[in-house]
């Protein structure tokens, strides 16, 4: 054994394991933002319903829109802050499009329960609102990560990292010359 060697062989982390870990972190962050958005959605729903007297589904749509705004901020600046930021107009357009589809899924469940089956007590409305949010969330997770907050292609990420390292090296050399 050479000097400085521990004799231990370290296996490089497999690509599958690394991707799995990355997906788990993404799901956790998505869940944190989504959990906070769920609370915002349910709180606004119940507040609007009791204060304004709006019909159940209309109150739910107002709450869903407030939660969509809250969630965009959380997703852009927390969950997907490392993703491509170059096409904000495209990102916002797709986010709103897929959020609208999620809104239809979420509130469609509540609509069917309320007007199709007559289940409209506050408890029943909250249960079906929650169920609708769950189904809408599955759709949103898939669509946001697939279409809205796209990962940078590996080549761009590597080129970006290399340019940062090159700039740091140039700065270090410049500082070395100045200090001589």
C-alpha positions, 0 to 999 in steps of 0.5 A: 500500500502506498502512502496516504492510501487506506486500502479501502476501495470506494465504489462510485455511486451508481447512476441509478442510485444517484437518479433515485436519490435525486428523485426522492429529494425532488419529491420531498421538496415538491411535497413540502411546497405542496403540503404548504399549498394544500394548507393554503388551499383548504384554509382559503376554501373554508374562509371564502366559503364561510365569509362570502357565501359563494357556492362550494365549487366557486369557493374552491376555484378561488382557493385553488387559484390562490394556492396555484400562485403560492405554489408557483413561487415555492416551486420556482424558488425552492423545489426547482430553483436549479432548473433552467430559468431562461424561458420564463414566459414559456415556463409561466404559460406551461405552468398556468396551462397545467395548473388549469388542468389540475384545477379542473381535475381537483374541482371536478371531483368536488363538483361531481360529489356536490352536484352529482351525489348531493354530498355538500356538508362542510365535512363532505366538501372538505373530504372531496376537496382533499381527494381532488387536490390529491388527484390534481397533485399527481397530474401536476407533479408529472407535468411540472417536472416533465414540461414546466421546470425542465432540467438543464441538459447535461452538456449545458450544466457541465459547460456552465460548471466549467466556465465557473471553474475557469473564471475562478482559476483566472481570478486566482492567477490574477490575484497571484500576480497582484500579490507578487 
